[in-house]
Amino acid sequence: MSKIDSAKSLPLIKHREIVARSRLFKVEQLDLEFSNGAERQFERMAGGNRGAVMIVPMLDDATMVMIREYAAGTHSYQLGFPKGLIDPGETAIEAANRELQEEAGYASNDLHIIHTVSMAPTFFNAEMTIVVARDLYPSSLEGDEPEPLEVLNWPLSQADELLAREDFTEARCVAALFLAQKWLKER
């Protein structure tokens, strides 16, 4: 096994510019020079990186709360955990409690950040904070979803069955499931 060089210097950004933009995204081109003299152009999604949250809500010690919502990228309905962007001025915990109320109809008295994951860091500067929510109580806020989300209770003991489903495919949800299982087991 080779040693990881954490002191390696980052490539020099010689030039950057926005080369495409849509209502939701900006694509930035970077002209880079690496420490060995190699030069390359990279493209990445540019953004403010205000962060996002994904919540693993626990109705009780054995039952997760999940949602089914439309996923435009795959033109399908996907089963997953409540999630959303962190609004300006919000902490990750505040955003998690808000999104939980908007998407699942619950609030929590006991929220814990368990990990932060990134999505395709080669192309995106986007982090998602995974939060476990316990001590839930009914509470709803109006969200921005175009239709009501289906809310389902799923036994934690049936995680293998969940992983086998064709509508539970988002990698961040799979990671959140494993991280939450580990965190809950250690408590």
C-alpha positions, -999 to 999 in steps of 0.1 A, spaced: 0 0 0 14 34 -9 15 63 14 -9 92 6 9 125 1 -14 150 19 12 178 14 10 177 -24 5 211 -38 -27 219 -57 -25 227 -94 -22 264 -103 -54 278 -118 -41 299 -147 -75 310 -161 -111 303 -153 -143 313 -171 -180 304 -172 -185 285 -205 -222 276 -201 -251 285 -179 -287 275 -174 -313 285 -149 -299 261 -123 -262 255 -133 -231 272 -144 -202 253 -161 -168 267 -153 -137 259 -174 -104 258 -156 -70 260 -172 -46 242 -148 -9 237 -145 2 208 -123 33 206 -102 50 184 -128 44 211 -155 15 193 -172 -13 216 -183 -49 206 -187 -84 220 -191 -111 208 -167 -148 217 -165 -168 217 -134 -201 229 -121 -197 263 -105 -218 273 -76 -220 289 -42 -218 256 -24 -242 265 4 -245 228 11 -274 204 14 -287 180 40 -301 144 39 -321 132 69 -325 97 81 -356 100 103 -362 74 129 -398 70 139 -386 47 167 -355 26 172 -365 2 145 -384 22 119 -371 47 93 -393 73 76 -387 75 39 -402 95 10 -410 86 -26 -406 115 -50 -401 122 -87 -365 122 -100 -362 141 -133 -328 127 -140 -341 92 -144 -377 101 -151 -388 78 -123 -402 78 -88 -374 71 -63 -376 60 -27 -352 78 -5 -346 100 25 -358 137 29 -332 161 16 -327 196 4 -305 227 2 -294 246 33 -309 281 30 -288 312 36 -284 318 73 -294 283 83 -273 257 100 -273 221 87 -294 211 117 -319 238 111 -321 229 74 -326 192 83 -355 200 106 -371 223 81 -367 197 52 -380 170 74 -412 190 81 -416 200 44 -411 165 29 -421 140 56 -445 159 79 -423 154 110 -400 176 131 -374 163 155 -363 171 190 -330 151 186 -309 157 154 -273 145 150 -249 152 122 -232 119 115 -211 126 83 -206 148 53 -203 133 18 -195 149 -16 -210 141 -50 -186 136 -79 -159 159 -65 -141 159 -98 -170 179 -113 -189 194 -84 -182 214 -53 -212 201 -35 -214 187 0 -243 169 17 -245 166 55 -261 134 67 -283 139 98 -300 113 119 -333 126 134 -349 109 164 -377 118 188 -400 128 159 -434 145 163 -460 155 136 -453 189 121 -456 201 86 -443 231 66 -451 239 30 -423 229 7 -415 235 -29 -424 201 -42 -448 201 -72 -469 173 -58 -474 157 -23 -447 132 -15 -455 97 -5 -443 90 31 -434 54 40 -422 38 72 -395 12 66 -382 -13 91 -344 -9 97 -342 -47 100 -352 -49 63 -323 -28 50 -313 -56 27 -347 -56 10 -345 -19 7 -311 -22 -11 -326 -47 -35 -353 -24 -47 -351 -9 -82 -364 25 -68 -338 29 -41 -307 37 -62 -294 71 -52 -258 66 -40 -261 93 -13 -292 75 1 -274 42 2 -244 58 19 -268 75 44 -284 42 52 -251 25 60 -238 55 79 -270 57 100 -270 19 107 -234 22 120 -241 53 140 -273 38 156 -255 6 164 -228 25 183 -254 44 204 
